[in-house]
């Protein structure tokens, strides 16, 4: 009898993980369709949740092998005396499905197969084939965050890091090395003195001289310091940066009178979707909310999404405030900077050139990516200015979103992998 051993240690408690992954790969199309429908139907605030996926029973059927009758057989099939080729068959009576219209007490139905995608699986399908354009983690590590760990011994350090045993061992070795020659000479002189002292009257002057030399040798040995600063050893400690990646996301939104609640809702959904996307690439993300009408203001998230304003529109005020905040809190050498601006395209006519100038000179050179989403169909002067600017900057893109179902396709188009066809 053969013994088969199945090693499932790498699978952990979920021993069916391999089967689940094969199932997900096999039904990729149905899963993607379910995720697309979920994106359209649910609020973007609830994006990071699982989803139930229905697989039609016809798609999960598997081939079955069976034995045929085999052999050579002669079969006579009855002829057809009622119909000829080309005849039309009348629709059966009793309903469109061809049944009698009456319930039956025989046969069994078969339901479609339903399973639930986990939160991680849902987000994986949702962000499939997406990548941050020009993604560069320029500054690895938080500047003030360091990790200290032991790294051998050093000659310099503070008293609390003094390693006594290592220092005493070094002192002993130094004393042995410095006094070895003197001790050998001392032993030799003492042995010579012992021979001469057997006849002291004959070698009195030599004995006196040897005793003087022995005294000097012993004094020389005693002068070797027991502990010297060169013997001290301290516990070495080095600092290494903690690997993290930082990004800041600027959300700019027009809240003037021309932006109704529907347009604001589209803008809010795009910002939330962008934030969810960035969380998959960066460990630390700061969000700066800037709302503007004729004047720009940095606000908290609740005010940004819910407070209402009225009045005209000066878009450059928001761009200028973004520039100011970048200079004060987010140096480009340490932060990956992303900007997202939403507007209906309405702006003070003399301000459009100023918006283009600020983006070209002060913002785009430092941004990894800047996306402008117009939540209105009509193309005004701001759209034309931005269109010309986008032609010369790969990290700047403009798109239109006029319906909630447009958000997902536009988002995929903006952040598709480089080199991938739209």
PyMOL commands that set and color helices and strands:
alter all, ss='L'
color gray80, all
select helices_A, chain A and resi 9-11+17-26+28-41+44-46+57-59+119-126+159-161+164-199+204-222+229-231+261-278+301-306+316-329+349-363+381-391+406-414
alter helices_A, ss='H'
color red, helices_A
select strands_A, chain A and resi 51-55+113-117+146-154+234-241+246-254+284-292+296-299+336-343+369-374+396-400
alter strands_A, ss='S'
color yellow, strands_A
deselect
rebuild
show_as cartoon
